[in-house]
Amino acid sequence: MRNEIEDRFPKLVNFVMTLLVVCGTYGVALAEERRTGGPTPSTEGAEVHFIDLKDGATVPTKVTIRFGLREMGVAPAGSERANSGHHHLLIDTELPPLDQPIPNDFNHLHFGAGQTEADITLKPGTHTLQLLLGDKDHIPHNPPVMSPRIRIVVMEERTVPKEAASPESTRRRTQAQNTRKRYRSSRRVRSY
């Protein structure tokens, strides 16, 4: 009996090691396949990111989200410009297939006119956001240009803590309010 166990043990070890190698290779192949995008090449070092929005941020139900892009340009959908694309905002969803057009629904918002910001309304609670750049046909580039997925907490406006706003966004909001006030006051002076 003991000899049978000693004879089978090396076979079992070989089987387990072969299984691990095969599974590991398959996992790497899936990961590489997932990183491949469509036919349009992206620029080396291209990066898309959220401006003034960090992982774990607390925001009101209606929030302006600004999109940043490095090493590539923004162009409307259908535009044949090299090294460019347009933004897609993924809300509470996984990445779509990266070699096919990005779906167009509530979870996959398209900004095909070349927009670099959007006002969106979300229900209170925790949500995930991710940016994905698409080419003229809404297909991710190769390699894909995408931001890390971030998690935000959406609260009713009256419950959002004041410290949730970044100093930079507060400064911009104050500048925008002052500009509107000057514009309104200059308009009133000219109206007789």
MARBALUM-941208 format. One record per residue: x, y, z of N, C-alpha, C, O in turn; residue in three letters. Coordinates in pm, whole numbers, plus 32768, in hexadecimal, padded with zeros to 4 digits. Layout:
// MARBALUM-941208
(r (X; Y; Z); (X; Y; Z); (X; Y; Z); (X; Y; Z); ALA)
...
// end
This chain:
// MARBALUM-941208
(r (8052; 7F89; 8000); (8000; 8000; 8000); (8057; 807E; 8000); (803D; 80DD; 7FB7); MET)
(r (80BC; 807A; 8053); (8113; 80EE; 805D); (815E; 8104; 7FDA); (8173; 8176; 7FB1); ARG)
(r (8188; 8098; 7F98); (81CC; 80A3; 7F17); (8171; 80E0; 7EAD); (819F; 812E; 7E5A); ASN)
(r (80F0; 80BF; 7EAF); (8092; 80F8; 7E4F); (8087; 818F; 7E62); (8084; 81DA; 7E01); GLU)
(r (8080; 81BB; 7EDE); (8078; 824B; 7EFC); (80F8; 8291; 7ECF); (80F4; 82FC; 7E92); ILE)
(r (816C; 8253; 7EEF); (81EC; 828F; 7EC8); (81F9; 8294; 7E30); (8234; 82F2; 7DFB); GLU)
(r (81C3; 8231; 7DE8); (81C8; 8230; 7D56); (816B; 8299; 7D19); (818D; 82D4; 7CB2); ASP)
(r (80F9; 82B1; 7D54); (8096; 830E; 7D1E); (80B4; 83A0; 7D42); (8089; 83FB; 7CFB); ARG)
(r (80FB; 83B7; 7DAD); (8115; 8440; 7DDB); (815D; 8493; 7D70); (8131; 8503; 7D54); PHE)
(r (81CC; 8462; 7D33); (820D; 84B3; 7CCB); (81B1; 84CF; 7C53); (81B6; 853B; 7C19); PRO)
(r (815D; 846F; 7C30); (80FF; 8485; 7BC2); (809A; 84F2; 7BE5); (8078; 8545; 7B92); LYS)
(r (806D; 84F1; 7C62); (800F; 8557; 7C90); (8051; 85E1; 7C8E); (8013; 8643; 7C63); LEU)
(r (80CC; 85E8; 7CBD); (8115; 8668; 7CBE); (8125; 869A; 7C2E); (810F; 8710; 7C14); VAL)
(r (814C; 8643; 7BD1); (815B; 866B; 7B44); (80D6; 869B; 7B0B); (80D2; 86FF; 7AC3); ASN)
(r (806A; 8654; 7B2B); (7FE6; 867C; 7AFA); (7FC0; 8707; 7B2D); (7F92; 875C; 7AE0); PHE)
(r (7FD3; 871F; 7BAD); (7FB1; 87A1; 7BE9); (8007; 880F; 7BAC); (7FD3; 887B; 7B8D); VAL)
(r (8087; 87F7; 7B9B); (80E0; 885E; 7B62); (80B9; 887B; 7AD2); (80B9; 88EF; 7AA8); MET)
(r (8098; 8814; 7A85); (806D; 8829; 79FA); (7FEB; 887A; 79F7); (7FDD; 88D5; 79A6); THR)
(r (7F8F; 8859; 7A50); (7F11; 88A1; 7A58); (7F28; 8934; 7A78); (7EEA; 898B; 7A3C); LEU)
(r (7F81; 8951; 7AD7); (7FA0; 89DC; 7AFB); (7FDE; 8A27; 7A86); (7FBB; 8A9B; 7A6F); LEU)
(r (8038; 89E9; 7A3F); (8078; 8A2A; 79CB); (8011; 8A48; 795F); (800E; 8AB6; 7928); VAL)
(r (7FBC; 89E6; 7942); (7F55; 89FA; 78DB); (7EF5; 8A69; 7904); (7ED6; 8AC1; 78B4); VAL)
(r (7EC7; 8A67; 7980); (7E6A; 8ACF; 79B0); (7EAC; 8B57; 79B0); (7E6E; 8BBA; 798A); CYS)
(r (7F29; 8B5E; 79DA); (7F71; 8BDD; 79DD); (7F84; 8C15; 7951); (7F72; 8C8D; 793C); GLY)
(r (7FA7; 8BC1; 78F2); (7FB8; 8BEB; 7866); (7F33; 8C1B; 782D); (7F2F; 8C80; 77E7); THR)
(r (7EC8; 8BD4; 784B); (7E44; 8BFB; 781B); (7E1D; 8C84; 7854); (7DE6; 8CD7; 780C); TYR)
(r (7E38; 8C9B; 78D6); (7E19; 8D1B; 7915); (7E67; 8D8D; 78D7); (7E30; 8DF9; 78C2); GLY)
(r (7EE7; 8D76; 78B9); (7F39; 8DDE; 7878); (7F04; 8DFA; 77EC); (7EFD; 8E6D; 77C2); VAL)
(r (7EDF; 8D90; 77A4); (7EA8; 8DA2; 771D); (7E27; 8DF3; 7722); (7E11; 8E49; 76CE); ALA)
(r (7DD1; 8DD7; 7784); (7D55; 8E25; 7792); (7D72; 8EB6; 77B2); (7D33; 8F10; 777B); LEU)
(r (7DD2; 8ECE; 780B); (7DF5; 8F57; 7830); (7E2C; 8FA2; 77B7); (7E0A; 9016; 77A2); ALA)
(r (7E81; 8F61; 7768); (7EB8; 8FA2; 76F1); (7E4A; 8FBA; 768A); (7E47; 9023; 764A); GLU)
(r (7DF0; 8F59; 767B); (7D82; 8F68; 761D); (7D29; 8FDE; 7645); (7CFA; 9028; 75EF); GLU)
(r (7D12; 8FEE; 76C4); (7CBC; 9058; 76F9); (7CF9; 90E2; 76E2); (7CAF; 9144; 76D5); ARG)
(r (7D7F; 90EC; 76DC); (7DC2; 916C; 76CB); (7DC5; 9199; 7639); (7DE7; 920C; 761C); ARG)
(r (7DA3; 9140; 75DB); (7DA8; 9161; 754E); (7D2C; 91AF; 7528); (7CBC; 918A; 754A); THR)
(r (7D41; 921B; 74E1); (7CD2; 926D; 74B6); (7CB3; 9258; 7423); (7CD0; 91EF; 73E9); GLY)
(r (7C78; 92BE; 73E8); (7C4F; 92B8; 735C); (7CC0; 92D5; 72FC); (7D36; 92CC; 7320); GLY)
(r (7C9C; 92F9; 7281); (7D00; 930D; 7219); (7D4D; 9391; 7221); (7DB6; 939F; 71E3); PRO)
(r (7D1A; 93F2; 726C); (7D5B; 9476; 7272); (7DC7; 9478; 72DD); (7DAA; 945C; 7352); THR)
(r (7E43; 9498; 72B8); (7EAE; 949A; 731D); (7EA4; 9515; 7377); (7E78; 9580; 734C); PRO)
(r (7ECC; 9504; 73F3); (7ED5; 9576; 744E); (7F66; 95A3; 7454); (7FC1; 9558; 7430); SER)
(r (7F7B; 961C; 7482); (8000; 9653; 7490); (8043; 9618; 750B); (8001; 9603; 7571); THR)
(r (80C4; 95FC; 7501); (810D; 95C7; 7575); (8106; 962B; 75E8); (811F; 96A2; 75D5); GLU)
(r (80E5; 95FB; 765D); (80DC; 9651; 76D3); (8057; 969A; 76E2); (8047; 96EB; 773D); GLY)
(r (7FF8; 967E; 7688); (7F75; 96C1; 7690); (7F30; 9699; 7712); (7F38; 9626; 773E); ALA)
(r (7EEB; 96FA; 774C); (7EAA; 96E4; 77CC); (7E2C; 9739; 77D7); (7E2E; 97AF; 77B2); GLU)
(r (7DC1; 96FF; 7807); (7D45; 9748; 7822); (7D2E; 9743; 78B9); (7D4A; 96DE; 78FA); VAL)
(r (7CFA; 97B1; 78F1); (7CE8; 97B9; 7982); (7C77; 981A; 79A5); (7C4C; 986A; 7953); HIS)
(r (7C4A; 9810; 7A22); (7BE6; 986E; 7A56); (7C2F; 98E8; 7A8C); (7C97; 98DB; 7ACC); PHE)
(r (7BF8; 995D; 7A73); (7C2F; 99D9; 7AAA); (7BDB; 99FD; 7B25); (7B61; 99FE; 7B1E); ILE)
(r (7C1D; 9A18; 7B93); (7BD9; 9A42; 7C0F); (7B7A; 99D9; 7C49); (7B1E; 99FC; 7C93); ASP)
(r (7B8E; 995B; 7C2A); (7B3B; 98F1; 7C61); (7B95; 987B; 7C83); (7BD3; 983F; 7C2B); LEU)
(r (7B9B; 985B; 7D01); (7BF4; 97F2; 7D32); (7BA4; 977A; 7D62); (7B2D; 9785; 7D7F); LYS)
(r (7BE7; 9708; 7D6A); (7BAB; 9690; 7DA0); (7B7F; 96AA; 7E30); (7BCD; 96DE; 7E80); ASP)
(r (7B04; 9686; 7E51); (7ACF; 9699; 7ED8); (7A8E; 9720; 7EF0); (7A62; 973B; 7F5F); GLY)
(r (7A86; 9775; 7E89); (7A4C; 97FB; 7E99); (79B7; 97F2; 7EB9); (7972; 9795; 7E90); ALA)
(r (7987; 9856; 7F02); (78F8; 9864; 7F1E); (78C6; 98D8; 7EC9); (78FE; 9946; 7ECD); THR)
(r (785D; 98C0; 7E7B); (782A; 9924; 7E1E); (7793; 9930; 7E2B); (7752; 98D4; 7E5F); VAL)
(r (7759; 99A1; 7DFD); (76C7; 99AE; 7DFD); (7689; 995B; 7D8E); (76D0; 9926; 7D38); PRO)
(r (7605; 994E; 7D8F); (75C0; 98FC; 7D2A); (75D4; 9933; 7C9D); (75DC; 98E5; 7C3F); THR)
(r (75DD; 99B6; 7C8D); (75FB; 99F2; 7C0B); (768B; 9A24; 7C13); (76AB; 9A7D; 7C62); LYS)
(r (76E1; 99EA; 7BBF); (776F; 9A09; 7BC7); (77A7; 9A20; 7B3B); (777E; 99DF; 7ADB); VAL)
(r (7804; 9A7E; 7B31); (784A; 9A96; 7AB4); (78CB; 9A44; 7AB7); (791C; 9A51; 7B13); THR)
(r (78DC; 99F1; 7A52); (7952; 999D; 7A49); (79A5; 99CE; 79D3); (7973; 99D9; 7963); ILE)
(r (7A24; 99EB; 79EE); (7A7F; 9A1E; 7987); (7AE0; 99AE; 795F); (7B15; 9966; 79B3); ARG)
(r (7AF6; 99A3; 78DC); (7B4B; 9939; 78A7); (7BD1; 9974; 787C); (7BD5; 99DB; 7838); PHE)
(r (7C3D; 9934; 78A2); (7CC3; 995F; 7879); (7D00; 98F7; 781B); (7CE3; 9880; 7826); GLY)
(r (7D55; 9926; 77BF); (7D95; 98CE; 775E); (7E23; 9900; 7744); (7E39; 9977; 772E); LEU)
(r (7E83; 98A3; 7747); (7F10; 98C5; 772C); (7F40; 9876; 76B4); (7F19; 9803; 769F); ARG)
(r (7F96; 98B3; 7664); (7FDA; 9875; 75F2); (7F7F; 9853; 757D); (7FAD; 9814; 751D); GLU)
(r (7F01; 9879; 7581); (7EA5; 9868; 7511); (7E47; 98DF; 750F); (7E40; 992B; 7570); MET)
(r (7DFF; 98F0; 74A2); (7DA0; 995D; 7496); (7D11; 992B; 749A); (7CF6; 98B4; 748A); GLY)
(r (7CB6; 9988; 74B1); (7C27; 9969; 74B2); (7BED; 9990; 742B); (7C04; 99FE; 73FA); VAL)
(r (7BA1; 9934; 73EF); (7B60; 994E; 736F); (7AD6; 990D; 7371); (7AC4; 98A5; 73B0); ALA)
(r (7A76; 994A; 732D); (79EE; 9910; 732B); (79EC; 9886; 72EA); (7A44; 9863; 729B); PRO)
(r (7986; 983A; 730B); (7972; 97B7; 72CC); (7963; 97CC; 7236); (7929; 982F; 7209); ALA)
(r (7998; 9770; 71E8); (7991; 977A; 7157); (7A02; 97CA; 711A); (7A13; 97CB; 70A0); GLY)
(r (7A50; 980D; 716C); (7ABF; 9861; 713C); (7B3C; 980D; 7128); (7B64; 97C3; 7182); SER)
(r (7B7A; 9817; 70B3); (7BF2; 97C9; 7090); (7C71; 9814; 70B6); (7CC2; 9832; 705F); GLU)
(r (7C85; 9834; 7133); (7CFD; 9879; 7162); (7D5A; 9815; 71A5); (7D2F; 97C9; 71FC); ARG)
(r (7DD9; 9816; 717D); (7E3B; 97BB; 71BA); (7E50; 97E0; 724C); (7E44; 9855; 7272); ALA)
(r (7E6E; 977E; 729F); (7E8E; 9791; 732D); (7E21; 97DC; 7378); (7E3E; 9833; 73CA); ASN)
(r (7DA5; 97BB; 735C); (7D36; 97FE; 73A1); (7CC4; 979B; 73B8); (7CC3; 972C; 7383); SER)
(r (7C66; 97C6; 740A); (7BF0; 9776; 7428); (7B8D; 97C9; 7479); (7BA0; 9842; 7488); GLY)
(r (7B28; 978B; 74AB); (7AC6; 97D2; 74FE); (7AA9; 977D; 757A); (7AC0; 9704; 757D); HIS)
(r (7A74; 97C0; 75E0); (7A62; 9782; 7664); (79E3; 9730; 766E); (797D; 974E; 762E); HIS)
(r (79EB; 96C8; 76C0); (7978; 9677; 76E9); (7983; 9668; 7780); (79EE; 9648; 77B4); HIS)
(r (7916; 967D; 77C7); (7913; 9671; 7858); (78C7; 95F1; 787B); (7852; 95E0; 7859); LEU)
(r (790D; 9598; 78C0); (78D0; 9519; 78EA); (78A2; 9529; 797A); (78F2; 9549; 79D2); LEU)
(r (7822; 9512; 7993); (77E7; 9523; 7A18); (77B6; 949B; 7A49); (7763; 945B; 7A08); ILE)
(r (77E9; 9470; 7ABB); (77BC; 93F4; 7AFB); (77BD; 937D; 7A9C); (775D; 9330; 7A98); ASP)
(r (7829; 936D; 7A50); (7832; 92FD; 79F2); (78C3; 92D4; 79DE); (791F; 9321; 79F9); THR)
(r (78D5; 925A; 79AE); (7959; 9227; 798A); (797E; 925E; 7900); (792A; 9297; 78BB); GLU)
(r (79FC; 924A; 78D9); (7A26; 9272; 7853); (79DA; 9220; 77EB); (79C7; 91A8; 77FD); LEU)
(r (79B0; 9260; 777E); (7972; 9213; 7712); (79DF; 91CB; 76C2); (7A55; 91E1; 76DD); PRO)
(r (79BB; 9177; 7662); (7A21; 913B; 760B); (7A70; 91AC; 75C8); (7A36; 9207; 758D); PRO)
(r (7AF4; 91A4; 75D0); (7B48; 9214; 75A4); (7B65; 9214; 750E); (7BAB; 926D; 74DD); LEU)
(r (7B30; 91B3; 74C5); (7B44; 91B1; 7434); (7AC0; 91C6; 73E9); (7AB7; 91AA; 7372); ASP)
(r (7A5A; 91F7; 7431); (79D6; 920F; 73F6); (79A7; 929B; 741E); (79DC; 92D5; 747C); GLN)
(r (7943; 92D2; 73D6); (790E; 9355; 73FD); (78DA; 9354; 748D); (789E; 92F2; 74BA); PRO)
(r (78F2; 93C0; 74D2); (78C6; 93CE; 755D); (782E; 93DE; 755C); (77F9; 942F; 7511); ILE)
(r (77E6; 9391; 75AF); (7754; 939F; 75B3); (772B; 942F; 75D4); (7779; 947B; 760E); PRO)
(r (76B2; 9453; 75B0); (767E; 94D8; 75CC); (75FF; 94C9; 761F); (7592; 94B4; 75E9); ASN)
(r (760E; 94D3; 76A4); (759D; 94C8; 76FF); (75BF; 9516; 777F); (7622; 955F; 7783); ASP)
(r (756C; 9508; 77E6); (7582; 9555; 7860); (7609; 9537; 789F); (7646; 958F; 78DB); PHE)
(r (763A; 94BD; 7891); (76B9; 9498; 78CE); (7731; 94BB; 7876); (77A3; 94B8; 78A6); ASN)
(r (771B; 94DB; 77F8); (7786; 94FB; 779A); (775F; 957E; 7754); (771F; 957C; 76EB); HIS)
(r (7786; 95EF; 778E); (7761; 9670; 7756); (77C8; 969B; 76ED); (7840; 9697; 7706); LEU)
(r (7797; 96C3; 7677); (77EC; 96ED; 7607); (77F4; 9786; 7603); (7790; 97CB; 7617); HIS)
(r (786A; 97B8; 75E8); (787E; 9847; 75D6); (78BC; 985C; 754D); (792B; 9890; 753F); PHE)
(r (7871; 9831; 74E7); (789F; 9830; 745D); (78AC; 98B7; 741C); (78E1; 98C0; 73AD); GLY)
(r (787F; 9921; 745C); (7891; 99A7; 7424); (7918; 99E2; 744F); (7939; 9A53; 742C); ALA)
(r (7965; 9994; 749B); (79E7; 99C3; 74C8); (79E1; 9A0B; 754E); (7A3D; 9A55; 756F); GLY)
(r (7978; 99F7; 759C); (796B; 9A39; 761D); (79DA; 9A0B; 767C); (7A07; 9998; 7677); GLN)
(r (7A05; 9A68; 76D1); (7A6C; 9A48; 7734); (7A36; 9A54; 77C2); (7A82; 9A4C; 7822); THR)
(r (79B4; 9A66; 77CF); (7973; 9A66; 7852); (78E0; 9A46; 7840); (78A8; 9A54; 77D3); GLU)
(r (78A2; 9A1C; 78AD); (7813; 99FA; 78A8); (77D4; 9A0F; 792F); (7811; 99F6; 7997); ALA)
(r (7758; 9A3F; 792E); (7706; 9A46; 79A6); (76B3; 99C6; 79AA); (7664; 99AD; 794F); ASP)
(r (76C6; 9977; 7A11); (7677; 98FC; 7A1C); (762F; 98FB; 7AA3); (765B; 9939; 7B03); ILE)
(r (75C2; 98B3; 7AA7); (7575; 98A3; 7B22); (7576; 9810; 7B48); (7554; 97BA; 7AF7); THR)
(r (759E; 97F4; 7BC3); (75A4; 976B; 7BF5); (7550; 975F; 7C73); (753F; 97C0; 7CBD); LEU)
(r (751D; 96E9; 7C8B); (74D1; 96D0; 7D05); (7532; 96CA; 7D7C); (75A6; 96A4; 7D6C); LYS)
(r (7502; 96F0; 7DF2); (7558; 96E5; 7E68); (7588; 9655; 7E7A); (753F; 95F6; 7E61); PRO)
(r (7604; 9649; 7EA7); (7640; 95C5; 7EBC); (76CC; 95C1; 7E84); (7705; 9628; 7E5E); GLY)
(r (7704; 954A; 7E7F); (778B; 9537; 7E4C); (7785; 9511; 7DB9); (7735; 94BC; 7D91); THR)
(r (77D9; 9550; 7D69); (77DE; 9536; 7CDA); (786F; 9528; 7CAD); (78CA; 9559; 7CEF); HIS)
(r (7884; 94E3; 7C3B); (7908; 94DC; 7C00); (7906; 9529; 7B7C); (78A2; 9529; 7B34); THR)
(r (7976; 9569; 7B5F); (7986; 95B6; 7AE3); (7A0A; 958F; 7AA2); (7A6C; 9575; 7AE7); LEU)
(r (7A0B; 958C; 7A1E); (7A86; 9572; 79D4); (7A7A; 95B6; 794C); (7A0F; 95B7; 7910); GLN)
(r (7AE8; 95EF; 791D); (7AEB; 962C; 7898); (7B2C; 95CC; 7836); (7B8B; 9586; 7857); LEU)
(r (7AF8; 95CA; 77BB); (7B2F; 9578; 7751); (7B29; 95CA; 76D0); (7ABF; 95F9; 76A9); LEU)
(r (7B9B; 95DB; 7690); (7BA2; 9628; 7614); (7B7B; 95CE; 759F); (7BA6; 955B; 7597); LEU)
(r (7B2A; 9603; 7544); (7B01; 95B8; 74CE); (7B2D; 95FF; 7450); (7B3D; 9679; 744F); GLY)
(r (7B3F; 95B3; 73E5); (7B67; 95EE; 7366); (7AEC; 9625; 731D); (7A81; 9631; 7359); ASP)
(r (7AFB; 9645; 729E); (7A8D; 9682; 7250); (7A10; 962A; 724B); (79A1; 965C; 7238); LYS)
(r (7A23; 95A5; 725D); (79B4; 9547; 7259); (798B; 9515; 72E4); (7945; 94B0; 72EF); ASP)
(r (79B6; 9559; 734D); (7997; 9535; 73D9); (79DB; 94B3; 7404); (79AD; 9472; 7463); HIS)
(r (7A45; 948C; 73C2); (7A90; 9413; 73E6); (7B0C; 943F; 7433); (7B51; 949A; 7407); ILE)
(r (7B2B; 9400; 74A4); (7BA4; 9425; 74EE); (7C21; 9415; 7497); (7C28; 93C1; 743E); PRO)
(r (7C85; 946A; 74B4); (7D03; 9466; 746A); (7D53; 93E9; 748F); (7D2E; 939C; 74E7); HIS)
(r (7DC2; 93D7; 7448); (7E1A; 9366; 7463); (7EA7; 9399; 747C); (7EE5; 93CB; 741F); ASN)
(r (7EDC; 9391; 74F5); (7E9A; 935D; 756D); (7E31; 93C0; 75A1); (7E37; 9438; 7584); PRO)
(r (7DD0; 938D; 75EC); (7D64; 93E3; 761E); (7D97; 9454; 7677); (7DF6; 9443; 76C3); PRO)
(r (7D57; 94C8; 766C); (7D76; 953B; 76C0); (7D02; 9548; 7722); (7C94; 9572; 76FE); VAL)
(r (7D1D; 9522; 77A1); (7CB2; 9522; 7805); (7CE9; 954B; 788C); (7D5F; 9536; 78AA); MET)
(r (7C93; 9585; 78DC); (7CBA; 95AE; 7963); (7CA8; 9538; 79C1); (7C65; 94D6; 79A0); SER)
(r (7CE5; 9541; 7A36); (7CC3; 94DD; 7A9D); (7C30; 94F3; 7AC5); (7BFE; 9562; 7ABB); PRO)
(r (7BEE; 948B; 7AF1); (7B65; 9497; 7B22); (7B6B; 94D5; 7BAD); (7BB8; 94A9; 7C02); ARG)
(r (7B18; 953C; 7BC3); (7B13; 957B; 7C47); (7A89; 9563; 7C83); (7A28; 9549; 7C3D); ILE)
(r (7A83; 956D; 7D06); (7A06; 955C; 7D50); (79E5; 95E3; 7D8F); (7A3B; 9621; 7DCF); ARG)
(r (7969; 9612; 7D7D); (793D; 968F; 7DBA); (78C1; 9674; 7E0E); (787A; 9611; 7DFA); ILE)
(r (78A8; 96CE; 7E6C); (7830; 96C7; 7EC0); (77DB; 973F; 7E9D); (7808; 97B1; 7EA8); VAL)
(r (7760; 9727; 7E73); (7703; 9790; 7E4D); (76A2; 97A5; 7EC0); (7665; 9747; 7EF2); VAL)
(r (7696; 9825; 7EEA); (763C; 9848; 7F58); (75E1; 98B9; 7F2B); (7603; 9908; 7ED3); MET)
(r (756C; 98C0; 7F69); (7513; 9931; 7F51); (7562; 99B0; 7F6D); (75B6; 99B2; 7FC7); GLU)
(r (7549; 9A1B; 7F22); (7599; 9A95; 7F2E); (759C; 9ACD; 7FBB); (7604; 9B00; 7FE6); GLU)
(r (7531; 9AC5; 8001); (7530; 9AFF; 8087); (7585; 9AB0; 80EA); (75A5; 9AE1; 8156); ARG)
(r (75AC; 9A32; 80C3); (75FA; 99E0; 8120); (768E; 99D4; 80F8); (76DA; 9994; 8140); THR)
(r (76B7; 9A0F; 8087); (7742; 9A06; 805D); (7797; 9A5C; 80BA); (777E; 9AD4; 80C6); VAL)
(r (77FC; 9A22; 80FB); (7850; 9A71; 8154); (789F; 9ADA; 8106); (78C9; 9AC3; 8094); PRO)
(r (78B4; 9B4E; 8144); (78FC; 9BBA; 8101); (798A; 9B92; 80DD); (79BD; 9BBE; 8076); LYS)
(r (79CB; 9B3D; 812E); (7A55; 9B16; 8110); (7A5D; 9AB8; 8099); (7ACB; 9A98; 806D); GLU)
(r (79EC; 9A8C; 8062); (79EF; 9A33; 7FEE); (7A1F; 9A7D; 7F72); (7A5A; 9A40; 7F19); ALA)
(r (7A08; 9AFE; 7F6C); (7A35; 9B4D; 7EF9); (7ACA; 9B67; 7F06); (7AFB; 9B8D; 7F70); ALA)
(r (7B11; 9B54; 7E97); (7BA1; 9B6D; 7E9A); (7BB9; 9C04; 7E97); (7B65; 9C4E; 7E65); SER)
(r (7C2B; 9C33; 7ECC); (7C4A; 9CC2; 7EC8); (7C4C; 9CF7; 7E39); (7C22; 9D68; 7E20); PRO)
(r (7C7C; 9CA5; 7DDA); (7C84; 9CD0; 7D4E); (7BF8; 9CE5; 7D15); (7BDF; 9D49; 7CD2); GLU)
(r (7B9B; 9C86; 7D2F); (7B14; 9C95; 7CF9); (7ACC; 9D0B; 7D3C); (7A7E; 9D50; 7CFA); SER)
(r (7AE6; 9D23; 7DBC); (7AAC; 9D96; 7E01); (7ADF; 9E17; 7DC3); (7A91; 9E75; 7DB0); THR)
(r (7B62; 9E1E; 7DA5); (7B9D; 9E95; 7D68); (7B5F; 9EAE; 7CDF); (7B3C; 9F20; 7CBF); ARG)
(r (7B50; 9E44; 7C8E); (7B14; 9E53; 7C09); (7A83; 9E82; 7C13); (7A58; 9ED8; 7BC7); ARG)
(r (7A38; 9E47; 7C71); (79AC; 9E6C; 7C81); (79A2; 9EFF; 7CA8); (794C; 9F47; 7C75); ARG)
(r (79F9; 9F2C; 7D03); (79F8; 9FB8; 7D2D); (7A1B; A013; 7CB8); (79DD; A07B; 7CA6); THR)
(r (7A7F; 9FED; 7C67); (7AA3; A03D; 7BF2); (7A2F; A045; 7B8F); (7A12; A0B0; 7B59); GLN)
(r (79EB; 9FD5; 7B78); (797A; 9FD2; 7B1C); (7908; A029; 7B4F); (78C9; A071; 7B01); ALA)
(r (78ED; A025; 7BD2); (7883; A078; 7C0B); (78A7; A10C; 7BFE); (7851; A15E; 7BDC); GLN)
(r (7924; A12E; 7C18); (794E; A1BA; 7C0B); (7945; A1E8; 7B7A); (791C; A25A; 7B60); ASN)
(r (796A; A193; 7B1B); (7960; A1B6; 7A8D); (78CF; A1CE; 7A67); (78B1; A22E; 7A20); THR)
(r (7874; A176; 7A94); (77E6; A189; 7A76); (77B2; A20C; 7AB2); (7764; A253; 7A72); ARG)
(r (77DC; A22B; 7B2C); (77AF; A2A7; 7B6C); (77DE; A31F; 7B1C); (7791; A37C; 7B04); LYS)
(r (7860; A31E; 7AF2); (7895; A38F; 7AA4); (784A; A39A; 7A20); (7829; A409; 79F5); ARG)
(r (782F; A329; 79DF); (77EA; A32B; 7960); (775D; A362; 7971); (7730; A3B5; 7922); TYR)
(r (7715; A333; 79D9); (768D; A364; 79F1); (768E; A3F9; 7A11); (7639; A444; 79E1); ARG)
(r (76EF; A424; 7A63); (76F1; A4B2; 7A86); (7718; A507; 7A0C); (76E5; A576; 79FD); SER)
(r (7770; A4D5; 79B6); (7794; A523; 7940); (771E; A528; 78DE); (770C; A58B; 7898); SER)
(r (76D0; A4BE; 78DA); (765A; A4BD; 7884); (75F3; A521; 78B4); (75B4; A567; 7865); ARG)
(r (75E3; A528; 7938); (7580; A585; 796F); (75A9; A615; 7956); (7554; A66A; 793B); ARG)
(r (7629; A630; 795E); (7657; A6BA; 7948); (763B; A6E4; 78B9); (7619; A757; 78A0); VAL)
(r (7647; A688; 785B); (7632; A6A9; 77CF); (759E; A6AB; 77AA); (757B; A6E5; 7743); ARG)
(r (7547; A671; 77F8); (74B8; A66F; 77D8); (7478; A6EF; 780D); (747C; A70A; 7885); SER)
(r (743E; A73D; 77B3); (73FD; A7BA; 77DE); (736B; A7B4; 77C4); (7324; A814; 77E2); TYR)
// end
